[in-house]
Amino acid sequence: MSQYPTSDWLRAGEVDELLQGAVRDDAKIRDVLHKARELKGLSLAEVATLCQIAAPQQIEELFATARSVKAQIYGQRMVLFAPLYISNVCGNECTYCAFRSSNKALPRVALKRAEIQSDTAELIRQGHKRLLLVAGEGYSAANGGFQYILDAIASVYDVTEASGNIRRLNVNLAPLEVDEFRQLKQAGIGTYQLFQESYHRNTYAAVHLSGKKRDFDWRASALDRAMQAGVDDVGMGLLLGLHDWRFELLSLMQHIGHLEQRFGVGCHTVSVPRIEPADSSALSMAPPAPVSDADFRKIIAILRLAVPYTGIILSTRESAPIRRECYALGVSQISAGSRTNPGGYSAGETGHQHAAGQFQLGDHRRLEEVVDELAQLGFIPSFCTACYRLGRTGRDFMDLAKPGLIRQKCDPNALTTFQEYLLDFAPQAVCSSGEDAIDRALEAMSARPRRTAERMLAKIRCGKRDVCC
């Protein structure tokens, strides 16, 4: 039995009752959508109502509302990052993952400092400013223990290229004790990210067969420990395909509500990856509860309305066409040019010792290709990390976000970091579409943020870098 709290905030019976009692009533659905436009979020019952949407007209009304809310809060900016896998050594047996302990065909790798820095340097040369460090739950005394993670973080921040450095490193790591979370905070991380994978206990037990991750409550209570330790920007997520997505979505909302009640602020980001094929994993080839493209788009839209100020992350698990469809529905952060194998950037797609990736990618495009598409679609690719470094995190961030004041800072910062990218990294064809996107964004701005943006852009064009407000 777990020594950690039994997550009494997670009430499966309530979720089941809400889903069973929800009806596909046009008037009720329109009432919920009307409330969503007030940008104050939705209750569990209201989310359950939206989960019932099926008719084409209802779906279009849902999508139209999501597009409106996304535009009001995030405008046209889209934050870009890349995952940095440093180790595929793992002691867990997760049946959907290529890194699981029983996969003897997988060469195990824990990158050394020089290798971590080589991958980091390559990502900097591509134009990245924000990374997500990822490691399997396999750091033990034999390979440096938790100090290995701290040393890896320092290694990333120590890299400086002629074209710049990594300004903020977020992390996706296994659950930690409170003291270890304090050390992560002191190491200068941005967001701590952890996915529960499934909130359905029986499903969770069926796919996590051994290792520390098998303890449901150890994992479910991790974000509490992180916030206790002062890590006030946390990210949560699901692995869609393990159990019915409606149950998982409402349970995710219970988790967000628990953090808001206990700490005064919920999660900073939500991720909703779908299971993708993974090396030697039969379950990944035939997920027990597959999520269709149509339902996936609904999930993105519902989340945007349910937690309007929370960032929604979409990874390169998804194909380019699906990603393109989801941008306007609610996604605010995307990865680009990703590799999910340790050493995959400096050693190419095969990675270190030909180690396989954690899962199969759906979008193999380079960063510059994704940037070019975003600009042509009217988005502003953003490499901004200002809020982390200026202390606008947790409740301080939400105090600016909820009244809509954060856009006065985010919009200019997005433009300046995009301008940096265009001047320092982009091919000529991308520069052309990018400059057009900047001009259109300036024209759409109100007077005050436009003046701020124009002053900042002038400094960037004169050679200054890392200009932010």
Steps between C-alpha positions, in 0.01 A plus 500: 500500500623850419640712784371810319155662520228298328407793277154545649453799270470246218137387513434239232140452611422867446652487151294195407180662627562823310569317176197275538275794582619733224260542206544611141261791531559785253378770740719372786805478274446855375471623860834342584664642188361843580650482851833387355526827306520682835853349538440380855529127443243224540377270775532122489131469409543748214802313368296177517231671290751597231637145497160389363521718189458290187279674243688691227335830590587458868860418409528811284360716780752346741787567259388856429489574873843344554649706216353816651633427850843403367522823298394719791752357744798399286454705185710356218809403697618139515781402736764260362730259683686171454530197729852405610518132592806432715432139606286203405607299806181411686395268781127508420299250299251719311354281227450785251858634513817402313709594806333240727740284697418171325593630152839331475538590133537869587856627554497690830661841504560767765671788321820635646553873554676551166223316316226702671682816406547383141124449460432832672741683269331351195158615623634850564641512147155411368352798685346348813495698825276273710550126554324223689743263670373138508646195675379151582450404865833325517742736669640298788806512719682301230467781245511803725149493644298821510826696478521378140187704422630810678832471318316461168301819563821689577659354186221637283517848651881505468488476118549828315524517124571800281126503424394498865404258776207315654310752707264264676498126562175329598516142623292183463624270775374222724343599835735632766508567872444857622870563564590385149238734357662783696829413335333507158365846578846617605645358177292754306239287329189649346200269507505156665295269282351163597225296335276274704448305174165361622282604793308172486655288774430158350630608161805658661580174681450297182758695297759579770617156601804571716738769615438809709255634245258218589409699814202707380490728804876566502456639151167676556637688803822611330375841387394573860858435612637714217281794597581451868865537399435829320474372143194707418484428126400137450372316195275196496367271233336183379606219272192471283412149392524316831144561625188688388608858429189650659579342837862608471411858410269548797753338733765737368266786587469362854880503527516862380223594745688335786814705430297820473328429831818410686754739347289772341617419148453201270732368235694724261473256209301193395623239252277250324721259303344199331667160517727451200681183387803423716778248453398147607173616660191306387270727701626810320401342168143437618408738787213379721301823460615667177417866447393596148613816327147638536496439876853633535395833350205509743731436795720795404199730462336391828824549691542848361157595633535316831837653598530809277826635648684168506746427222415199284802314362497299177804284424641354181323173579223646284526535124548838335138515371351424843727753668399760242130440572550530877695827510196726495287267715706563809863389473748760625830308510650252254824310468686510170788308347473247783709193574397257774825303517796608712761671284253529215585858403878492472508139374204531262172312511670171588635653820751364746605142417191478278273514804133496406273789590239479772221492241438557131485860385219628281659830396860474380537856371793721592449802724532740207224320310262521796585867550435575134161326510396684816592836349314427178193403703513833681653383829798653677753232598619595848824401671422712805617402849453840667236406756718229655801727533310806620308313769161494330416143601227323693248735658689810381456385142129426547443838664607655170347236273143495631432874452664475154802714591761236414452555125650847539824319579465171312415651161805732483726228640379252240579746221850580625600137548361419155697790355814362664433164337449657157822702520722229650373167368233509231557429129403786268165347403400474865618857564259626237193327643613585854539873439155505341358328810665757729358787294149352516530444876607861559207630298259295713642620833346772713704817544684436827640148435574601141721788615677266740551240228633753249756633749615149582514394135715801416754390761506145363553626145789715625677193636380473858372163621277366778282812513186437701241671716 
